[in-house]
Amino acid sequence: MWPGPGAVEDDGQVVAFVMGAFEPDAEPDFFRCGIWHLNVGADHQGMGYGRFAIDGVLDEARRRGQKRATVPWVPGEGGPEGFWRKMGFNPAGEEFHGQIVGDRFLD
C-alpha cells in the first residue's frame, strides 16, 4: 500500500491534505487505487492545490501501472461532485455506504 496521506505546503504552510491508497488485491475493486480524502483549506480553495494533490496521486497510480482510479463522494446539493467531475472523475455506477463511487481511467 502507498504511504497514504500527503500534505501540500505553500511557503511552509499546509494548505491541503490528500489520502490515496493502492492495494492491487483489494475487494471490491474500487478500493484498489483511489483517493479517499481531499481537504483544501477554505482560504486556499480555487488556487490549484487540490488539482496538484490529485495529480500527485494519479502520477503515482500510473507509475504503479494502474489503469483506473476511484474516489467516493457524498451526493447532493453543495457536495463535491462538480469538483470531481471537473477533475475527470465520473459516476461509475457503484455506491459505497451511501456515497457515489466515481472513476477516471488513466492514460
C-alpha contacts under 8 A as a table, 3 or more apart, distances in Angstrom:
res1	aa1	res2	aa2	distance
1	M	4	G	7.53
1	M	21	A	6.29
1	M	22	F	5.02
1	M	23	E	5.29
2	W	20	G	7.27
2	W	21	A	5.64
2	W	22	F	5.50
2	W	23	E	7.86
3	P	21	A	7.68
4	G	19	M	5.18
4	G	20	G	4.97
4	G	21	A	5.56
5	P	17	F	7.12
5	P	18	V	5.68
5	P	19	M	4.31
5	P	20	G	6.44
6	G	17	F	5.77
6	G	18	V	5.24
6	G	19	M	6.28
7	A	14	V	6.40
7	A	15	V	7.56
7	A	16	A	5.74
7	A	17	F	4.58
7	A	18	V	6.38
7	A	53	A	7.98
8	V	14	V	5.73
8	V	15	V	5.78
8	V	16	A	4.99
8	V	17	F	6.25
8	V	49	Y	7.09
8	V	53	A	6.79
9	E	12	G	5.72
9	E	13	Q	5.15
9	E	14	V	4.29
9	E	15	V	5.56
9	E	16	A	7.11
10	D	13	Q	5.27
10	D	14	V	6.49
10	D	15	V	6.63
14	V	17	F	7.79
15	V	40	V	5.96
15	V	41	G	5.47
15	V	44	H	6.37
15	V	49	Y	7.38
16	A	38	L	7.34
16	A	39	N	5.49
16	A	40	V	4.19
16	A	41	G	6.03
16	A	49	Y	6.60
16	A	50	G	6.92
16	A	53	A	7.65
17	F	37	H	7.68
17	F	38	L	5.71
17	F	39	N	5.14
17	F	40	V	6.44
17	F	53	A	7.68
18	V	35	I	7.32
18	V	36	W	7.70
18	V	37	H	5.52
18	V	38	L	4.47
18	V	39	N	6.48
18	V	53	A	6.32
18	V	54	I	7.62
19	M	35	I	5.85
19	M	36	W	5.46
19	M	37	H	4.96
19	M	38	L	6.50
20	G	33	C	7.59
20	G	34	G	5.61
20	G	35	I	4.31
20	G	36	W	5.76
20	G	37	H	7.26
20	G	57	V	6.28
21	A	31	F	7.63
21	A	32	R	7.17
21	A	33	C	5.65
21	A	34	G	5.49
21	A	35	I	6.47
21	A	36	W	7.33
22	F	31	F	7.69
22	F	32	R	5.40
22	F	33	C	4.56
22	F	34	G	6.78
22	F	61	A	7.50
23	E	26	A	5.50
23	E	31	F	6.92
23	E	32	R	4.56
23	E	33	C	6.41
24	P	32	R	4.87
24	P	33	C	7.19
25	D	29	D	7.72
25	D	32	R	6.55
26	A	29	D	5.92
26	A	30	F	7.95
26	A	31	F	5.74
26	A	32	R	5.26
27	E	30	F	7.37
27	E	31	F	6.43
27	E	32	R	7.43
28	P	31	F	5.95
28	P	32	R	7.78
29	D	32	R	5.44
30	F	33	C	6.71
30	F	34	G	7.30
30	F	69	A	7.68
30	F	70	T	6.02
30	F	101	V	7.81
31	F	34	G	6.49
31	F	70	T	7.59
32	R	69	A	7.99
33	C	61	A	6.98
33	C	66	Q	7.20
33	C	68	R	6.92
33	C	69	A	5.09
33	C	70	T	6.34
34	G	69	A	4.85
34	G	70	T	4.45
34	G	71	V	5.62
35	I	38	L	7.39
35	I	54	I	7.69
35	I	57	V	7.36
35	I	69	A	7.51
35	I	70	T	6.36
35	I	71	V	5.12
35	I	72	P	7.83
36	W	71	V	6.01
36	W	72	P	6.73
38	L	50	G	7.25
39	N	50	G	7.69
40	V	44	H	6.40
40	V	45	Q	5.94
40	V	49	Y	7.11
40	V	50	G	6.35
41	G	44	H	5.19
41	G	45	Q	6.31
42	A	45	Q	5.56
44	H	47	M	5.97
44	H	49	Y	7.36
45	Q	48	G	7.38
45	Q	49	Y	7.22
45	Q	50	G	7.55
46	G	49	Y	7.62
47	M	50	G	7.95
48	G	51	R	5.24
48	G	52	F	6.13
49	Y	52	F	4.98
49	Y	53	A	6.23
50	G	53	A	5.15
50	G	54	I	6.18
51	R	54	I	5.07
51	R	55	D	5.96
51	R	87	M	7.29
52	F	55	D	5.16
52	F	56	G	6.30
53	A	56	G	5.17
53	A	57	V	6.58
54	I	57	V	5.22
54	I	58	L	6.17
55	D	58	L	5.03
55	D	59	D	5.90
56	G	59	D	5.14
56	G	60	E	6.33
57	V	60	E	5.19
57	V	61	A	6.22
58	L	61	A	4.82
58	L	62	R	6.22
58	L	69	A	7.34
58	L	106	L	7.79
59	D	62	R	5.17
59	D	63	R	6.20
60	E	63	R	4.93
60	E	64	R	6.24
61	A	64	R	5.12
61	A	65	G	6.40
61	A	66	Q	5.22
61	A	67	K	7.77
61	A	69	A	7.53
62	R	65	G	4.94
62	R	66	Q	5.33
62	R	67	K	7.02
62	R	106	L	6.99
62	R	107	D	7.79
63	R	66	Q	7.52
66	Q	69	A	7.50
66	Q	106	L	7.36
67	K	105	F	5.74
67	K	106	L	4.96
67	K	107	D	7.05
68	R	103	D	6.71
68	R	104	R	5.73
68	R	105	F	4.43
68	R	106	L	5.61
69	A	103	D	5.56
69	A	104	R	5.39
69	A	105	F	6.41
69	A	106	L	7.23
70	T	89	F	7.56
70	T	101	V	6.63
70	T	102	G	5.46
70	T	103	D	4.21
70	T	104	R	6.38
71	V	89	F	7.70
71	V	101	V	5.75
71	V	102	G	5.23
71	V	103	D	6.32
72	P	96	F	7.52
72	P	99	Q	5.82
72	P	100	I	5.46
72	P	101	V	4.41
72	P	102	G	6.02
73	W	79	G	7.74
73	W	80	P	6.60
73	W	81	E	6.69
73	W	99	Q	5.21
73	W	100	I	5.35
73	W	101	V	6.60
73	W	102	G	7.64
74	V	79	G	6.45
74	V	80	P	7.34
74	V	81	E	7.78
74	V	98	G	7.06
74	V	99	Q	4.68
74	V	100	I	6.26
75	P	79	G	6.10
75	P	80	P	7.72
75	P	81	E	6.82
75	P	99	Q	6.47
75	P	100	I	6.50
76	G	79	G	5.44
79	G	82	G	7.58
80	P	83	F	5.30
80	P	84	W	6.34
81	E	84	W	5.17
81	E	85	R	6.09
82	G	85	R	5.16
82	G	86	K	6.13
83	F	86	K	5.06
83	F	87	M	6.35
84	W	87	M	4.94
84	W	88	G	6.52
84	W	89	F	5.39
84	W	90	N	7.45
84	W	102	G	7.92
85	R	88	G	5.05
85	R	89	F	4.78
85	R	90	N	5.65
86	K	89	F	7.27
88	G	104	R	6.04
89	F	102	G	5.42
89	F	103	D	4.92
89	F	104	R	4.71
90	N	102	G	4.85
90	N	103	D	5.53
90	N	104	R	6.67
91	P	94	E	7.39
91	P	100	I	6.54
91	P	101	V	5.86
91	P	102	G	4.14
91	P	103	D	6.41
92	A	100	I	7.88
92	A	101	V	5.85
92	A	102	G	5.05
92	A	103	D	5.73
93	G	100	I	7.74
93	G	101	V	7.13
93	G	102	G	7.92
94	E	100	I	6.34
94	E	101	V	5.41
94	E	102	G	7.87
95	E	98	G	6.08
95	E	99	Q	5.39
95	E	100	I	4.69
95	E	101	V	5.41
96	F	99	Q	5.12
96	F	100	I	6.56
96	F	101	V	6.81
